[in-house]
Amino acid sequence: MAQDIKDLAELTRRLRAFVAERDWDQFHSPKNLSMALSVEAAELVEIFQWLTEAESAVLDSDRRARVEAELADILIYLVRIADRLDVNLLQAATRKLDDNARKYPVERVRGQALKYDEYD
């Protein structure tokens, strides 16, 4: 059984080793990884496709296991793309949160599900 991974840096190292052992780096272009990420995201969406809002919030154990597997696939491809393009995901996420805080000030958007250019 594999040891738990503690952070993105360790996940990145483990993925690099996994890919290198299999000589898969030749297939892991940003284009191919992006396409694979999109497929995995679609597989996640498919699990929820015909569920009601309430059903989507309380998953049975089979569906929850499938969601977990798809989320893991998504994370793996996302980390691989970031590694190939030398993007620090935590820094990028921090910048994006800061941008979103500016676009969506609490006092203007609280309780609304509007895009930043749609609210008054």
Backbone as a printed PyTorch tensor [residue, N CA C, xyz], in Angstrom:
tensor([[[  0.8420,  -1.1830,   0.0000],
         [  0.0000,   0.0000,   0.0000],
         [  0.8910,   1.2510,   0.0000]],

        [[  0.5530,   2.1940,  -0.8510],
         [  1.3490,   3.4190,  -0.9810],
         [  1.1680,   4.3130,   0.2400]],

        [[  2.2280,   5.0390,   0.5500],
         [  2.1590,   6.0200,   1.6370],
         [  1.3290,   7.2110,   1.1960]],

        [[  0.6200,   7.8160,   2.1480],
         [ -0.1490,   9.0100,   1.8410],
         [  0.7690,  10.1270,   1.3690]],

        [[  0.3010,  10.8670,   0.3960],
         [  1.0300,  12.0160,  -0.1300],
         [  0.5990,  13.2360,   0.6790]],

        [[  1.5660,  14.0210,   1.1200],
         [  1.2940,  15.1260,   2.0490],
         [  1.1040,  16.4890,   1.3990]],

        [[  1.6460,  16.7020,   0.1770],
         [  1.5250,  18.0200,  -0.4400],
         [  1.6930,  17.9010,  -1.9530]],

        [[  1.4810,  19.0070,  -2.6520],
         [  1.5710,  19.0010,  -4.1180],
         [  2.9760,  18.7030,  -4.6110]],

        [[  3.9780,  19.1590,  -3.8960],
         [  5.3640,  18.8990,  -4.3090],
         [  5.6430,  17.3960,  -4.2970]],

        [[  5.2030,  16.7300,  -3.2430],
         [  5.4100,  15.2870,  -3.1650],
         [  4.6100,  14.5610,  -4.2420]],

        [[  3.3710,  14.9940,  -4.4790],
         [  2.5600,  14.3910,  -5.5380],
         [  3.2510,  14.5670,  -6.8850]],

        [[  3.7770,  15.7370,  -7.1360],
         [  4.4860,  16.0070,  -8.3920],
         [  5.6750,  15.0630,  -8.5500]],

        [[  6.4700,  14.9150,  -7.4920],
         [  7.6310,  14.0090,  -7.5440],
         [  7.1860,  12.5630,  -7.8050]],

        [[  6.1510,  12.1320,  -7.1210],
         [  5.6760,  10.7550,  -7.2980],
         [  5.1470,  10.5410,  -8.7160]],

        [[  4.4470,  11.5170,  -9.2500],
         [  3.9470,  11.3970, -10.6180],
         [  5.0810,  11.3820, -11.6330]],

        [[  6.0870,  12.2360, -11.4320],
         [  7.2530,  12.2190, -12.3290],
         [  7.8970,  10.8440, -12.3500]],

        [[  8.0820,  10.2560, -11.1770],
         [  8.7070,   8.9320, -11.0930],
         [  7.8330,   7.8800, -11.7590]],

        [[  6.5410,   7.9220, -11.5050],
         [  5.6010,   6.9720, -12.0960],
         [  5.6590,   7.0340, -13.6240]],

        [[  5.6280,   8.2530, -14.1480],
         [  5.6610,   8.4690, -15.5980],
         [  7.0140,   8.0380, -16.1760]],

        [[  8.1030,   8.4010, -15.5140],
         [  9.4470,   8.0560, -16.0030],
         [  9.6420,   6.5360, -16.0590]],

        [[  9.1800,   5.8440, -15.0440],
         [  9.3280,   4.3800, -15.0160],
         [  8.6420,   3.7230, -16.2040]],

        [[  7.6110,   4.3470, -16.7100],
         [  6.8240,   3.7870, -17.8090],
         [  7.1610,   4.4130, -19.1620]],

        [[  8.0910,   5.3610, -19.1730],
         [  8.4690,   6.0900, -20.3870],
         [  7.2530,   6.7420, -21.0460]],

        [[  6.4300,   7.3780, -20.2360],
         [  5.2200,   8.0240, -20.7340],
         [  5.3850,   9.5170, -20.9490]],

        [[  6.5030,  10.0930, -20.5500],
         [  6.6590,  11.5400, -20.6930],
         [  6.4920,  11.9660, -22.1470]],

        [[  6.8670,  11.1070, -23.0520],
         [  6.7290,  11.4120, -24.4820],
         [  5.2780,  11.6620, -24.8820]],

        [[  4.3310,  11.1270, -24.1150],
         [  2.9090,  11.2900, -24.4190],
         [  2.2720,  12.4240, -23.6210]],

        [[  2.9940,  12.9380, -22.6160],
         [  2.4130,  13.9010, -21.6880],
         [  2.7100,  15.3430, -22.0870]],

        [[  2.3330,  15.6830, -23.2980],
         [  2.4290,  17.0840, -23.7200],
         [  1.3060,  17.8610, -23.0270]],

        [[  1.4740,  19.1630, -22.8780],
         [  0.3720,  19.9470, -22.2930],
         [ -0.9420,  19.7490, -23.0550]],

        [[ -0.8720,  19.6430, -24.3720],
         [ -2.0850,  19.4170, -25.1730],
         [ -2.7460,  18.1040, -24.7930]],

        [[ -1.9780,  17.0270, -24.7680],
         [ -2.5570,  15.7150, -24.4560],
         [ -3.0600,  15.6550, -23.0180]],

        [[ -2.3040,  16.2190, -22.1070],
         [ -2.7340,  16.2220, -20.7110],
         [ -4.0050,  17.0470, -20.5260]],

        [[ -4.1160,  18.1630, -21.2350],
         [ -5.3290,  18.9880, -21.1650],
         [ -6.5370,  18.2280, -21.6840]],

        [[ -6.3290,  17.5130, -22.7640],
         [ -7.4270,  16.7190, -23.3160],
         [ -7.8430,  15.6140, -22.3410]],

        [[ -6.8780,  14.9520, -21.7400],
         [ -7.1710,  13.9020, -20.7670],
         [ -7.9000,  14.4880, -19.5540]],

        [[ -7.4680,  15.6650, -19.1060],
         [ -8.1270,  16.3300, -17.9900],
         [ -9.5960,  16.6050, -18.3170]],

        [[ -9.8380,  17.0740, -19.5150],
         [-11.2020,  17.3690, -19.9530],
         [-12.0690,  16.1010, -19.9460]],

        [[-11.5180,  15.0050, -20.4050],
         [-12.2490,  13.7300, -20.4120],
         [-12.5870,  13.3050, -18.9900]],

        [[-11.6230,  13.4150, -18.0800],
         [-11.8680,  13.0200, -16.6930],
         [-12.9180,  13.9190, -16.0450]],

        [[-12.8780,  15.2140, -16.3430],
         [-13.9000,  16.1220, -15.8130],
         [-15.2770,  15.7450, -16.3430]],

        [[-15.3530,  15.3640, -17.6130],
         [-16.6310,  14.9190, -18.1840],
         [-17.1180,  13.6380, -17.5130]],

        [[-16.2040,  12.7450, -17.1670],
         [-16.5960,  11.5190, -16.4720],
         [-17.1460,  11.8370, -15.0810]],

        [[-16.6120,  12.8540, -14.4330],
         [-17.1480,  13.2870, -13.1480],
         [-18.5630,  13.8480, -13.3390]],

        [[-18.7280,  14.6880, -14.3220],
         [-20.0460,  15.2720, -14.6080],
         [-21.0690,  14.1690, -14.8820]],

        [[-20.6540,  13.1500, -15.6090],
         [-21.5680,  12.0610, -15.9600],
         [-22.1510,  11.3770, -14.7220]],

        [[-21.3690,  11.2620, -13.6710],
         [-21.8540,  10.6340, -12.4380],
         [-23.0310,  11.4110, -11.8610]],

        [[-22.9950,  12.7200, -11.9700],
         [-24.0330,  13.5800, -11.4000],
         [-25.1560,  13.9160, -12.3790]],

        [[-25.0030,  13.5370, -13.6140],
         [-25.8370,  14.0350, -14.7090],
         [-27.3360,  14.0200, -14.4250]],

        [[-27.8930,  12.9430, -13.9650],
         [-29.3410,  12.8520, -13.8150],
         [-29.7940,  12.8730, -12.3600]],

        [[-28.9040,  13.2160, -11.4720],
         [-29.2730,  13.3070, -10.0630],
         [-29.9630,  14.6340,  -9.7750]],

        [[-30.8270,  14.6270,  -8.7830],
         [-31.3930,  15.8920,  -8.3160],
         [-30.3270,  16.6100,  -7.4930]],

        [[-30.5920,  17.8630,  -7.1630],
         [-29.6780,  18.6050,  -6.3010],
         [-29.4850,  17.8640,  -4.9790]],

        [[-30.5790,  17.3910,  -4.3980],
         [-30.5040,  16.6880,  -3.1140],
         [-29.7160,  15.3880,  -3.2460]],

        [[-29.9590,  14.6280,  -4.3000],
         [-29.2380,  13.3600,  -4.5030],
         [-27.7420,  13.6020,  -4.7000]],

        [[-27.4140,  14.6960,  -5.3540],
         [-25.9930,  14.9700,  -5.6110],
         [-25.2290,  15.3080,  -4.3340]],

        [[-25.9370,  15.7210,  -3.3080],
         [-25.2910,  16.0970,  -2.0510],
         [-25.1070,  14.9160,  -1.1010]],

        [[-25.8330,  13.8230,  -1.3390],
         [-25.7670,  12.6430,  -0.4700],
         [-25.5930,  11.4170,  -1.3630]],

        [[-24.3510,  11.0400,  -1.6100],
         [-24.0510,   9.9620,  -2.5430],
         [-24.0090,   8.6120,  -1.8310]],

        [[-24.4770,   7.5730,  -2.5290],
         [-24.3030,   6.2240,  -1.9940],
         [-22.8310,   5.8420,  -2.1100]],

        [[-22.4370,   4.7600,  -1.4670],
         [-21.0130,   4.4210,  -1.3830],
         [-20.4060,   4.1260,  -2.7550]],

        [[-21.1560,   3.4990,  -3.6520],
         [-20.6340,   3.2080,  -4.9880],
         [-20.3710,   4.4950,  -5.7610]],

        [[-21.3550,   5.3660,  -5.7520],
         [-21.2070,   6.6270,  -6.4870],
         [-20.1000,   7.4810,  -5.8630]],

        [[-20.0160,   7.4910,  -4.5540],
         [-18.9600,   8.2550,  -3.8760],
         [-17.5760,   7.7360,  -4.2690]],

        [[-17.4210,   6.4180,  -4.3660],
         [-16.1360,   5.8400,  -4.7750],
         [-15.8030,   6.2370,  -6.2020]],

        [[-16.7940,   6.2770,  -7.0680],
         [-16.5600,   6.6910,  -8.4610],
         [-16.1690,   8.1640,  -8.5180]],

        [[-16.8370,   8.9990,  -7.7270],
         [-16.4930,  10.4230,  -7.6750],
         [-15.0620,  10.5910,  -7.1880]],

        [[-14.7100,   9.8730,  -6.1400],
         [-13.3510,   9.9600,  -5.5960],
         [-12.3100,   9.5910,  -6.6510]],

        [[-12.5720,   8.5310,  -7.4030],
         [-11.6290,   8.1050,  -8.4440],
         [-11.4990,   9.1560,  -9.5440]],

        [[-12.6110,   9.7450,  -9.9470],
         [-12.5490,  10.7710, -10.9990],
         [-11.8520,  12.0310, -10.4970]],

        [[-12.1200,  12.4210,  -9.2490],
         [-11.4240,  13.5810,  -8.6910],
         [ -9.9230,  13.3370,  -8.6310]],

        [[ -9.5270,  12.1190,  -8.2910],
         [ -8.0970,  11.7890,  -8.2650],
         [ -7.5010,  11.8910,  -9.6640]],

        [[ -8.2040,  11.3680, -10.6640],
         [ -7.7220,  11.4820, -12.0470],
         [ -7.5620,  12.9420, -12.4510]],

        [[ -8.5450,  13.7580, -12.1080],
         [ -8.4970,  15.1860, -12.4440],
         [ -7.2950,  15.8430, -11.7810]],

        [[ -7.1050,  15.5600, -10.5120],
         [ -5.9610,  16.1470,  -9.7930],
         [ -4.6390,  15.7060, -10.4140]],

        [[ -4.5310,  14.4390, -10.7340],
         [ -3.2900,  13.9230, -11.3210],
         [ -2.9770,  14.6080, -12.6450]],

        [[ -3.9600,  14.7160, -13.5220],
         [ -3.7080,  15.3850, -14.8010],
         [ -3.4180,  16.8670, -14.5980]],

        [[ -4.1120,  17.5100, -13.6780],
         [ -3.8660,  18.9200, -13.4030],
         [ -2.4350,  19.1390, -12.9100]],

        [[ -1.9910,  18.3070, -12.0020],
         [ -0.6260,  18.4240, -11.4750],
         [  0.3920,  18.1340, -12.5670]],

        [[  0.1270,  17.1710, -13.4330],
         [  1.0570,  16.8780, -14.5370],
         [  1.1680,  18.0630, -15.4980]],

        [[  0.0350,  18.6810, -15.8430],
         [  0.0770,  19.8450, -16.7360],
         [  0.8850,  20.9620, -16.0830]],

        [[  0.6020,  21.2320, -14.8260],
         [  1.3270,  22.2860, -14.1190],
         [  2.8180,  21.9850, -14.0900]],

        [[  3.1760,  20.7400, -13.8670],
         [  4.5910,  20.3620, -13.8340],
         [  5.2240,  20.5750, -15.2010]],

        [[  4.5620,  20.1300, -16.2410],
         [  5.1220,  20.2800, -17.5940],
         [  5.2940,  21.7430, -17.9800]],

        [[  4.4140,  22.6170, -17.4880],
         [  4.4720,  24.0360, -17.8490],
         [  5.1290,  24.8870, -16.7610]],

        [[  5.6500,  24.2420, -15.7320],
         [  6.3230,  24.9270, -14.6260],
         [  5.4170,  25.9890, -13.9950]],

        [[  4.1910,  25.5770, -13.6840],
         [  3.2280,  26.4380, -13.0110],
         [  3.1320,  25.9860, -11.5580]],

        [[  3.3150,  26.9120, -10.6550],
         [  3.1140,  26.6290,  -9.2370],
         [  1.6220,  26.7800,  -8.9610]],

        [[  0.9460,  25.6520,  -8.7650],
         [ -0.5070,  25.6750,  -8.6120],
         [ -0.9570,  26.4630,  -7.3850]],

        [[ -0.2380,  26.3620,  -6.2930],
         [ -0.6420,  27.0910,  -5.0890],
         [ -0.5100,  28.5940,  -5.2900]],

        [[  0.5610,  29.0340,  -5.9460],
         [  0.7090,  30.4630,  -6.2420],
         [ -0.3590,  30.9240,  -7.2230]],

        [[ -0.6270,  30.1120,  -8.2470],
         [ -1.6490,  30.4630,  -9.2320],
         [ -3.0260,  30.5510,  -8.5740]],

        [[ -3.3200,  29.6120,  -7.6690],
         [ -4.6060,  29.6310,  -6.9730],
         [ -4.7120,  30.8520,  -6.0630]],

        [[ -3.6340,  31.2140,  -5.4230],
         [ -3.6280,  32.4020,  -4.5680],
         [ -3.9270,  33.6500,  -5.3890]],

        [[ -3.2470,  33.7800,  -6.5330],
         [ -3.4980,  34.9320,  -7.4070],
         [ -4.9470,  34.9570,  -7.8830]],

        [[ -5.4700,  33.7820,  -8.2360],
         [ -6.8500,  33.6970,  -8.7240],
         [ -7.8460,  34.0620,  -7.6310]],

        [[ -7.6120,  33.6070,  -6.3950],
         [ -8.4860,  33.9920,  -5.2820],
         [ -8.4610,  35.5040,  -5.0630]],

        [[ -7.2790,  36.0930,  -5.1610],
         [ -7.1620,  37.5490,  -5.0210],
         [ -7.9340,  38.2570,  -6.1400]],

        [[ -7.7830,  37.7840,  -7.3730],
         [ -8.5200,  38.3580,  -8.5090],
         [-10.0300,  38.2400,  -8.2870]],

        [[-10.4710,  37.0700,  -7.8430],
         [-11.9000,  36.8560,  -7.6240],
         [-12.4370,  37.7250,  -6.4940]],

        [[-11.6330,  37.9590,  -5.4790],
         [-12.0620,  38.8410,  -4.3910],
         [-12.3090,  40.2540,  -4.9120]],

        [[-11.4800,  40.6930,  -5.8600],
         [-11.6850,  42.0110,  -6.4650],
         [-12.9160,  42.0220,  -7.3670]],

        [[-13.1060,  40.9640,  -8.1390],
         [-14.2470,  40.8820,  -9.0610],
         [-15.5690,  40.7000,  -8.3340]],

        [[-15.5230,  40.0180,  -7.2010],
         [-16.7410,  39.6730,  -6.4670],
         [-16.6780,  40.1860,  -5.0320]],

        [[-16.7640,  41.5080,  -4.8400],
         [-16.7280,  42.0380,  -3.4790],
         [-17.9490,  41.5620,  -2.6810]],

        [[-17.6960,  41.1470,  -1.4620],
         [-18.7380,  40.5590,  -0.6260],
         [-19.9710,  41.4450,  -0.5550]],

        [[-19.7610,  42.7150,  -0.3400],
         [-20.8960,  43.6270,  -0.1600],
         [-21.7820,  43.7420,  -1.4020]],

        [[-21.2830,  43.3450,  -2.5560],
         [-22.0810,  43.4460,  -3.7890],
         [-22.6500,  42.1190,  -4.2530]],

        [[-22.0500,  41.0070,  -3.8720],
         [-22.4600,  39.7290,  -4.4630],
         [-22.9720,  38.6940,  -3.4720]],

        [[-22.9150,  38.9850,  -2.1980],
         [-23.3150,  37.9950,  -1.2000],
         [-24.7020,  37.4390,  -1.5060]],

        [[-24.7950,  36.1210,  -1.6110],
         [-26.0660,  35.4490,  -1.8550],
         [-26.5180,  35.4480,  -3.3010]],

        [[-25.6780,  35.9290,  -4.2060],
         [-26.0400,  35.9750,  -5.6300],
         [-25.1210,  35.0520,  -6.4250]],

        [[-25.6770,  34.4000,  -7.4220],
         [-24.8920,  33.5140,  -8.2860],
         [-24.7640,  34.1390,  -9.6680]],

        [[-24.2220,  35.3310,  -9.6930],
         [-24.0560,  36.0530, -10.9500],
         [-22.5910,  36.1510, -11.3060]],

        [[-22.3140,  36.2510, -12.6000],
         [-20.9550,  36.4960, -13.0490],
         [-20.5930,  37.9450, -12.7320]],

        [[-19.2970,  38.2220, -12.5640],
         [-18.8370,  39.5420, -12.1280],
         [-19.3290,  40.6860, -13.0060]],

        [[-19.6120,  40.4260, -14.2830],
         [-20.0770,  41.5150, -15.1440],
         [-21.6050,  41.5770, -15.2230]],

        [[-22.3100,  40.7990, -14.3900],
         [-23.7800,  40.7860, -14.4190],
         [-24.4250,  41.4630, -13.2110]],

        [[-23.7040,  41.6510, -12.1320],
         [-24.3410,  42.2480, -10.9590],
         [-24.2770,  43.7680, -11.0450]],

        [[-25.2000,  44.3850, -10.3330],
         [-25.2980,  45.8540, -10.3660],
         [-24.2720,  46.4880,  -9.4690]]])
